[in-house]
Amino acid sequence: MEKSTDAPDVQEFPSIRCVAVNAHAKETRNSDEAKNGKAMGFVLVHAGAGYHSESKAKEYKHACKRACQKAVEKLKSGALAVDAVTAALIVLEDSTFTNAGTGSNLNLSGDIECDASIMDGKSLHFGAIGALSGIKNPVLVANRLLSEAQKGKLSAGRIPPCFLVGRGAYQWALDHGIPPCSLDKMTTKFSLSAYRRNKRKMELAEKVEMDVIQTKRRRQSSSHENDTGSLDTVGAIVVDNEGNVAAAVSSGGLAMKHPGRVGQAAHYGCGCWAENAGNLNPYSTAVSTSGCGEHLVRTMLARECSIALQSEDAHLALLETMQNKFISSSFLASEECVLGGVIVLRTCRCAVQSEASQNIQALLVEFLWSHTTESMCVGYMSAQDGKAKTHISRLPPGAVAGQSLAIEGGVCRLGTSVN
């Protein structure tokens, strides 16, 4: 395996601050795995776009590392992309440091309501749940909805659901063998203390009489603090040995959200997207998002990124999409601070000549992440790597969160077979 690393290249663009890094480019040539036809694949995960303190950086990175390792274990065993991406999400949901599954933000009533979705690029089937309580791993319910839908119609010709919410989603999960989990077991000391702290702030604000301008400023300030610190939705995207892609996302939603609120993590085209290459699309693409759910829903950012990745230059396409379709989107014209992040990949097959003059059919994977929040934690790994790489991407010094963006990524070539 030959590896090369390019030095970071900081570039200035009109109206934005962009970090352009082509990091950890990897090529696999004449590998034993390719010769023996062993399973290949690649996974990229995120632990959210928001704010990641240096004091907790180790925990965030560790969660991403374990998620990558679990996905790669699945890929090596021959699992398809949709199963590998589910395995990665379960690890991230089980981490007490992420806002998904265990440790999710509490809503106004002090309850946990989770959103999650998953998409299979091969079948284009989609499964999602919203405002779901009492289930430890929401992605398992989303995945089960997807797999049940692939079986075809229900009795009497009924169309199987792909998106369920609230009590109905909970009951459906139980009916399909997914065990319940009590609120006490899903609540952590951190999420409970954050809830109590936010509740005190809200009660104090309601008691203090202000004029209209002061009230508006206070709400905007509180909203900014909440958004940048509590947007750590988790997600993953995967390409398997056959070139299939899959994407998933899971979130506990905004802190102190209204009961019943459903964020981007459950919405079609907003939380995740996966689509294999076809007649009109030369590349297979996968996307998972994080950030302020309302901003991501109104821009359908996951779908927009997937479309853009069919362009010749993936880096430039993602840069322009984040700038024009998100930060400067006409649908968010009234927003002063647009917060979000994405991880994306695209892949295509290519023939390469090995040192032994053998033709190796390879998968070329281009992967990127971008965010307008202060930071975003990511991890990635191929089935040929001994360990996962993790990184906390941050906006450049002086950049304003919600008005600037960072973008980084790399390329991975996976040998799959010898002709």
N, C-alpha and C positions, 0 to 999 in steps of 0.2 A: 504494500500500500504506500503510495506516495502522497505526501501532504505538503501544502504550501499555505502560507498565511500572508495576506496583503496588509500593509499598514493602514490604519484608519485614515480616511480622506474626508476632511470636513469641508463642506461646500455651502455657499450662500445662495439662496434662491429668493426671488421677490416675495415679500410678505411672509416668509417663513424662515425658520432656522432648521437646517437639515443636517443630520449626521449620516453620511453615506459610507458604509463599511462593507467591504466584500471579505468576510472573515471565514477562516477555516475551510477554504476550498479543498475538496478531497476528491481524489481519483483512485479507482481500484482497477488495476490492470493485471491480467493473467493470474487472478486470485484462485486459490484452491477452492474457495466457495463456488466460484463461477464454473470451474472445471467439473466439480462434483454435483452441480445442480442444486446446491443447498439453498434454503429459503433466504431471501433478501428482503430489504424493506427499510423504511425510514420513518421516524416519528419526531414531531416538533410539538412541544407543549407550552402552555403559559399559565402562570399563577396570578394573572390579572394585570390590568393596567390601572394604576392609581398612584399610591405612594408607598414605597417599600423602604422602611428605615434601615440604617446600617446595622442596628442592634438585632434585627430579625432577618437579615439577609441570608445568614447561614441556613435558617429553617426553611425559607422560601426555596432556596436553591436545592436543599435536600429533598423537598417534596417533588420538585421538578425532576430531579435525578432518578428518584425511585419510580416515578410515573413513566419515564422513558424506558427504564430497565424492564418494567412489567410489560410494556407494549412490545418491546423487542423479544422478550421471552415468548410471547404469543406468536409473533411473526416467525421466529425460529422453529416453532412447533408446527408451522404450516397454517396458522390462523389467517383469515381474511382481514382486510383493513378495518372493517366495521367492528370486529371482535377485539382487535388490538387497541383501537381508539377507546372502546368502552373500558378496557382494562386500565388504561392510563387515567381515565377520568375517575374511576373508583378510588385510585390511590390519592388523587388530588382532593376528592370529596372527603376522604377519611382524615386528611391533614387538619389539625386544629388551627392552623395558621391561615387557612384560606376561607373565603366567603362562599362556601358551597358545601352542602351536606352537613357534616359535623362542624360546629363552630360558625354556622351561618349567622348573618345579622338578624336581630329580632325586629319584628314590625311594631307598630304603635300599640298593639295589644299584648306585646311580650311573647308572641308566638314566632315560630320559624315556618316560613312558606317558601319553598324552593321552586326554581324554574330550571328546565334542562331540555336539550334537544340533541338529536343525532341525525346525520344524513349519510346514506350509502351512495357513493358515486357510481357504482356499477348498476344498481337497480333504480337509482334516483328516488328511492323510498325515503320517507322522513318520519320521525317519531318525536313527540314533544309532550311535556307536562308543564303546567303552570300553577302557581300558588298551592303546591303540594306540601302537606304536613304529614309527619308520622312515618316517613320512609327514609332510612339512613342514606341510601344511594339513589337519588332521583334519576341518574342516567340509566340505571337498570330498567326503570319503568319505561323511559323513552325508547331504549333499545328493544324492549319486549313489544312495545307498540309497533315499532318498525318491522320486527320479525313476524308478528302476527298478521300485519297487513300484507306481507309478501305471500302469505298462504292463500290469499284470495277472499272472496266474499263469504259472509257469515250466513247462517241459516235464513231461509226466506229471501235470499238475495240481498241482504243488508250489506252496506259498505262498511268495512272495519274502520274504526277511528284512527286518526294519526295524531290528534292533539286533544288531550283531556286536561281538565283543571279541577282544583279544589277537592271536595269530598268525592266526586265521581271518579277522579283519578286515583284517589286513595283506595276506594273500594275495588276498582279495576285491578290495581296492583295486588291486593290481597287475594282476589279471585284467581290471579295467575301465579300464585305461589311466592310472591315477594313478601318477606316478613316485615311486620311493623316495627317501629322504633320510637320509644317515648321521647317527649320533649326534653326531659332531664338529661338523657344520654346524649342528645344532640347539642345541648347548650354547654358552652365552655365558660370558664371563669372570665376570660377576656370578652366574649360576646355579651355576657350578663353585665359586667361592669360598664361596658360601652353603652348598653341600653339604659342603665340607671343614670349614667352621666348625661346622655342625650335627653332623657326624660326630664331631668332637673333643669336643663337649659331651656327646654320648651315651656315648662311650668313657670319659670322665672320670666321669660319673654311675654307670656300671656298676662302676667300680673302688672307689668310695667306699661304705663300709658305713654304712647309716643305719637308724634304727628305722622302724617302719611309718608313723608320722605324718610324719616328715621326708621320707620317700620320696614320700608322697602329695603333700605340699606342693611338692616340687621338680618333680614331673611336671606338676602343675597350672600352675605358673609357666611351665615350658618350653612347655607346650601353648598358653598364652595368648599368649606371645611369637610362636610360630609362626603361630597363627591370625590375629592382627591384622596381621601383616606380610606374609603370603604367600597372601592369599586373592583376588588380583587376576585372577580368572576374567574373561573378556571376553564381551560379548553385544551383540545388536542387535535392534531391533524396527522394522518398516516397514509403512506403508500405501501402496498404490500408487494410480494414477489411477482404477482401477475400484472402489476401496474394499476390495480384498483386503488381508489382513494376514498377516504372517509373523514368526517369531521364531527366533533361533538363539543358541547359547551354546557356548563352547569353553574348556577348562581343562587345565592341566598337573597339577592336583591339589595336595594338601598336600605341603609339603616333607618329605622323609624318610618318605613313606608306604610301606606294605608293597607289594611288587610284586603286581600283580593287583588292587589296590584300585580301585574304580570310584566316582566321586563323582556329585553331583547333575547335573552337566553332561550326563550320558548317560541319566539316568533319565526315563522318561515322566511328565510332570506335575510334575517337580521342577526341571529346569533351564530349560525354556522351555515356552511354550504360545501357540497362536494359533488363533483361531476366528472365522470370519465371522459376521455377524448372521444369525439364522434366525427361524423361527416363534416360538420360545420366548425368544430372545435379541435384544433391540432394538439392542444394540451389538455391533460387531466389537471383539475384544479381543486384545492381544498382550502377552506378559510374558517377561522374561529375568531370571534370578537370578544371584547371586554370594554367596560366603561359605563357611562351613563345610559341606562337602557332606553330612556325616552329619546335621546339623541340618535341612538343606533336604530331604533324602530322607525323613526321618521325619515331616515336616509337609506334604510335597507342596505347597510354597508357591506355585509357579507356577500350578498349577491352582486353588488356593484364591483367589489374587488375581484370576484371570480370572472366577471365579464372582461374587466380591464386586463387580466393576466393572459388573455389570448393575444395581446399585442406582442410585438417583436421584443421590446425591452421591458422585462418584468419590473426592474427597479424603477424605471421612469414611470411605468404605468401605475404602480402602487403609489408613488410620490404624488402624481397628478390626481389620483382618485382621492387620497386623503386630503389634499388641498382643495380640490374643486367640488368633490361630491360629499365632503364632510365638513371641514372647517368653514369653507365659504359656501356651503349648500344654501340654496334659496329656501329650503324647508326649515332651516335653522337661522334664518335672518335675524330673528329677535333675540338670539342667544349670544351673550358676550363671551362665554367660555364654553367651548365645545370639547367634551372630554370622551376619549375613546382610544382603543388600540386593537390591532389585528395581528394574527399570525397567518401567513399564507404559504402555500407551496404550489408549484406546477411541475409536471413531469412529462417526459416523452421518451420514446425508445430511440436509441441511436446505435449504430454499429461502430465499434472501435477496433483498431488493429493492435494486438498484443505484441510483446517483445518476441514471442515465439512464432510470430507471423500467423496467428490464429485469429479468426474473426469472432469477437465477443459481442453478443447482443446485450446492451447495457441500458439501464434506466438513468436518465439525467434528471436530477431533482434540484430545482432552484427553490430556495426557501428564504423568506423575509419576515421581519416583524416591524411594525411601525406604531407609534403612539403619540397622542397629544397630551397625555397626562405626564406628571413629573417622572414617572418611572414605569417599567414593565419587566417582570421576571419571566425568563424563558429557559427552556432546556431542549436539547436535541440529541439524537443518536441514530446511527444506522445499525443494521443487524451485523455489520462487520466490525463495529467498534467495540473495544473492550470496556469502555465506560462512557457515560453521557457527559456532555458539556453543558454547563449552565452559565447564565449571564443575567445581570440586572442592567437593562438599558436605561439610561437617564437622559433627559433633555440637556443640551449644552448650557453652560453658565450664562445667565442673563436671559435665557429663553423663557417665555411666559406660557405656562400650562394653559391649554385650551385655545391658544392662538398660534402655537408653534408645533413642530413635529420632529421626531427622530425616526430614522429608518436604517436598519442594518440587516445583514443576512449572509448567505453563502451559497455554494454549489456542492452537490454530492453526486458522484457518478457510481452507480452500483452495477457491477457485472452480474449477469444472470445466467448466461448459457453460451456454449461454444458451438458455432455452426460448422 
